[in-house]
Amino acid sequence: MSFQAIQFAKKAERPDRATLENLVAIIEDPVEDLVRKDSLFKKLGLDPDDYVGNPRAVVDILEKYPALLQRPVIVRGKKAIIGRPRERVPAFLRAKT
């Protein structure tokens, strides 16, 4: 199976707004799970509830703070998942699109 690894943590490969909008449209996980609730999230004083079921807010925050994008995100065709736990990935890749 061929694939392309995009390292969103690298500045040159950070997703633009259109990419983020597509991602929230095809993600099979809750959209708010795309936002990492890590130390940066807490330092910024963000509220997790602001992102629940709110694709626009998710795109806005990830565009402004790309480091908050949960990784890895696995995209196959017109579907995507967050690759955590990693045991989810093989079944997702084997599933028919």
C-alpha positions as CSV (number, residue, x, y, z in Angstrom):
1,M,0.0,0.0,0.0
2,S,1.5,3.3,-0.9
3,F,1.1,6.4,1.2
4,Q,2.5,9.9,1.8
5,A,3.7,10.9,5.2
6,I,3.2,14.6,5.9
7,Q,4.9,15.9,8.9
8,F,2.6,18.7,10.0
9,A,5.0,19.7,12.8
10,K,7.4,21.0,10.1
11,K,6.7,24.5,9.1
12,A,7.0,23.8,5.4
13,E,4.3,21.1,5.7
14,R,1.8,22.7,8.0
15,P,-1.8,22.4,6.7
16,D,-3.4,25.5,5.3
17,R,-7.0,26.4,6.0
18,A,-8.4,24.5,3.1
19,T,-6.6,21.3,4.2
20,L,-7.9,21.7,7.8
21,E,-11.5,22.3,6.5
22,N,-11.2,19.1,4.5
23,L,-9.9,17.2,7.4
24,V,-12.7,18.2,9.8
25,A,-15.2,17.3,7.0
26,I,-13.8,13.7,6.6
27,I,-12.7,12.8,10.1
28,E,-14.5,9.8,11.6
29,D,-13.5,10.8,15.1
30,P,-15.2,13.6,17.0
31,V,-13.9,16.8,15.4
32,E,-12.7,18.2,18.8
33,D,-10.3,15.2,19.1
34,L,-8.2,16.9,16.4
35,V,-7.1,19.5,19.0
36,R,-4.4,18.3,21.4
37,K,-5.3,19.2,25.0
38,D,-1.6,19.5,26.0
39,S,0.5,22.0,28.0
40,L,0.3,24.6,25.1
41,F,-3.5,24.3,25.1
42,K,-3.6,24.9,28.9
43,K,-1.0,27.7,28.7
44,L,-3.2,29.5,26.1
45,G,-6.1,29.2,28.6
46,L,-8.3,27.4,26.1
47,D,-11.6,25.7,27.0
48,P,-12.0,22.1,25.6
49,D,-15.8,22.6,25.4
50,D,-15.4,25.4,22.9
51,Y,-14.4,22.8,20.3
52,V,-17.0,20.1,20.9
53,G,-18.9,19.6,17.7
54,N,-17.5,22.9,16.4
55,P,-15.6,22.3,13.2
56,R,-15.1,26.1,12.5
57,A,-13.5,26.6,16.0
58,V,-11.3,23.6,15.4
59,V,-10.1,24.9,12.1
60,D,-9.6,28.4,13.5
61,I,-7.4,27.2,16.5
62,L,-5.4,24.7,14.4
63,E,-4.7,27.4,11.7
64,K,-3.4,29.8,14.4
65,Y,-1.6,27.1,16.5
66,P,-0.6,24.2,14.2
67,A,1.2,22.5,17.1
68,L,-2.2,21.7,18.6
69,L,-3.0,19.3,15.7
70,Q,-3.4,15.8,17.1
71,R,-1.0,13.4,15.4
72,P,-0.9,11.2,13.6
73,V,-3.9,11.7,11.4
74,I,-4.4,8.9,8.9
75,V,-6.2,9.9,5.6
76,R,-7.4,7.3,3.2
77,G,-9.5,8.4,0.3
78,K,-12.4,10.5,1.7
79,K,-12.0,9.3,5.3
80,A,-9.7,10.1,8.1
81,I,-9.0,9.0,11.7
82,I,-6.7,10.0,14.4
83,G,-4.1,7.2,14.6
84,R,-4.3,6.8,18.4
85,P,-4.2,4.2,19.7
86,R,-2.1,2.9,16.9
87,E,-3.9,-0.4,17.0
88,R,-6.8,1.3,15.1
89,V,-4.7,2.1,12.0
90,P,-4.5,-1.4,10.4
91,A,-8.2,-1.9,10.5
92,F,-8.8,1.5,9.0
93,L,-6.3,0.9,6.2
94,R,-7.9,-2.5,5.4
95,A,-11.5,-1.2,5.3
96,K,-13.1,-0.6,2.0
97,T,-13.4,3.0,1.0
